Amino acid sequence: MSESLLFSPTTVGPLSLRNRIVMAPMTRCRAVHANQANALMAQYYAQRATAGLIVTEGTATSPNGAGYVRMPGIWSQEQVDAWKPVTKGVHDAGGHIVVQLMHTGRVGHRHNLPKGAEVLAPSAVAAPGEMYTDAAGMQAFAVPRAMTSSEVETARDEFVSAARNALAAGFDGVELHGANGYLIEEFLSPVTNLRDDGWGGSVEKRLRFPLEVAQAVAQAIGGDRVGIRLSPYGASVGMTAYPEIDETYQTLVARLVATGIQTVHLVDHSSMGAPEVPSALKRALRLAWPRTFLVCGGFDRLSAEAELSEGRADLVGFGRPFIANPDFTTRLAKGLALTAADGTTFYTSGPEGYTDYLTA
Ligand SMILES: Cc1cc2nc3c(=O)[nH]c(=O)nc-3n(C[C@H](O)[C@H](O)[C@H](O)COP(=O)(O)O)c2cc1C
């Protein structure tokens, strides 16, 4: 067998990773108290620290951005302190960890949000369907309130303070959640952005929020500690493709180069039922990106090695396999069988289906 690239060390900005395996961000809803991380979460991440890099679950930048039930946040000092044992546990085990900064935008419900928070989005366009709340079970998505331009600026600034908080909590960096239909993608897409002010109305203006967030966060904490996750052609919570989608992502990635951010994380959710990201678009984005290119979605050992050896990526993310295989990295290296994850405990609270999966 030819030499493994997946298990070879690499660098990402200032970080020296021991392999090119990334644990993909996964919401697990275990932050049962006040949107704070806790000892159970610290155990979960430390168990998985043999990944070269962990990207945490989506973590709210603001009370308005904490639309999911039991979702952690990183806007307050208490939350920063609560994350410290998580980052320490991963570092003590020789791993690296960045936090995924997420504002849920229209994908929220008042029952899930902290007191006084509000479901805000670029435009008053409700997501289709329902979401789970602890207080009242499944609830239809409400029509979000369209942000004023000063609220847009506030949301941008909340990403910046959350990024500063991330470093204070001991994270190695941040990933901006620009994927899966949340606030950043809601600005990008004409499906959810119907604005006709400076933040919408043309491809150029729809790019403004993602670019300003990336620029401001890079300025605040150093671009080499910043990445962004993108999901063109994603079908999460009502997102759909649109005629100028390729142009939108190609222009976005080309413009992101100047912000100095380190990583573009491209996710293809065709393994989860979304349309495939056209390979021409993947190629164009990869070619346009001069720094770390991370891909994710449906990979196994063979396809991940091919992705690296054929130059389509520098790092490969794995999501679901990490849920039921805390030692996924070792199992992959040794060719050991993988345990199947139990989907019924993905978003419950407590250790069951979270920290109680065994190593091989
Ligand atoms: C339980 C679960 C929670 C997820 N939560 C997030 C999230 O918080 N942020 C995100 O960007 N993607 C999230 N995803 C998507 C994963 O990061 C990943 O892209 C997806 O699972 C495809 O990769 P895989 O085929 O290796 O599982 C989630 C996926 C699962 C299964």
The ligand as an SDF file (V2000), in Angstrom:
LIG
                    3D

 31 33  0  0  0  0  0  0  0  0999 V2000
  -25.5740   14.8610   14.6470 C   0  0  0  0  0  0  0  0  0  0  0  0
  -25.0130   15.8100   13.6270 C   0  0  0  0  0  0  0  0  0  0  0  0
  -24.8680   17.1500   13.9720 C   0  0  0  0  0  0  0  0  0  0  0  0
  -24.2970   18.0570   13.0480 C   0  0  0  0  0  0  0  0  0  0  0  0
  -24.0940   19.3590   13.4400 N   0  0  0  0  0  0  0  0  0  0  0  0
  -23.4050   20.1990   12.6420 C   0  0  0  0  0  0  0  0  0  0  0  0
  -23.0030   21.4860   13.1130 C   0  0  0  0  0  0  0  0  0  0  0  0
  -23.2150   21.8820   14.2660 O   0  0  0  0  0  0  0  0  0  0  0  0
  -22.3260   22.2790   12.2310 N   0  0  0  0  0  0  0  0  0  0  0  0
  -22.0400   21.8880   10.9440 C   0  0  0  0  0  0  0  0  0  0  0  0
  -21.4270   22.6470   10.1970 O   0  0  0  0  0  0  0  0  0  0  0  0
  -22.3860   20.6590   10.5040 N   0  0  0  0  0  0  0  0  0  0  0  0
  -23.0340   19.8030   11.3130 C   0  0  0  0  0  0  0  0  0  0  0  0
  -23.2970   18.5180   10.8830 N   0  0  0  0  0  0  0  0  0  0  0  0
  -22.7860   18.0620    9.5780 C   0  0  0  0  0  0  0  0  0  0  0  0
  -21.4250   17.3550    9.7420 C   0  0  0  0  0  0  0  0  0  0  0  0
  -20.4260   18.2540   10.1420 O   0  0  0  0  0  0  0  0  0  0  0  0
  -20.9570   16.6770    8.4310 C   0  0  0  0  0  0  0  0  0  0  0  0
  -20.8310   17.6690    7.4330 O   0  0  0  0  0  0  0  0  0  0  0  0
  -21.9040   15.5990    7.9490 C   0  0  0  0  0  0  0  0  0  0  0  0
  -22.2020   14.6900    8.9770 O   0  0  0  0  0  0  0  0  0  0  0  0
  -21.3330   14.8460    6.7330 C   0  0  0  0  0  0  0  0  0  0  0  0
  -20.1280   14.1960    7.0750 O   0  0  0  0  0  0  0  0  0  0  0  0
  -20.1000   12.5980    7.3310 P   0  0  0  0  0  0  0  0  0  0  0  0
  -20.6460   11.9600    6.0790 O   0  0  0  0  0  0  0  0  0  0  0  0
  -18.6630   12.2770    7.5630 O   0  0  0  0  0  0  0  0  0  0  0  0
  -20.9790   12.3330    8.5150 O   0  0  0  0  0  0  0  0  0  0  0  0
  -23.9010   17.6060   11.7620 C   0  0  0  0  0  0  0  0  0  0  0  0
  -24.0760   16.2590   11.4290 C   0  0  0  0  0  0  0  0  0  0  0  0
  -24.6180   15.3610   12.3430 C   0  0  0  0  0  0  0  0  0  0  0  0
  -24.7360   13.9140   11.9570 C   0  0  0  0  0  0  0  0  0  0  0  0
  1  2  1  0
  2  3  1  0
  2 30  2  0
  3  4  2  0
  4  5  1  0
  4 28  1  0
  5  6  2  0
  6  7  1  0
  6 13  1  0
  7  8  2  0
  7  9  1  0
  9 10  1  0
 10 11  2  0
 10 12  1  0
 12 13  2  0
 13 14  1  0
 14 15  1  0
 14 28  1  0
 15 16  1  0
 16 17  1  0
 16 18  1  0
 18 19  1  0
 18 20  1  0
 20 21  1  0
 20 22  1  0
 22 23  1  0
 23 24  1  0
 24 25  2  0
 24 26  1  0
 24 27  1  0
 28 29  2  0
 29 30  1  0
 30 31  1  0
M  END
$$$$
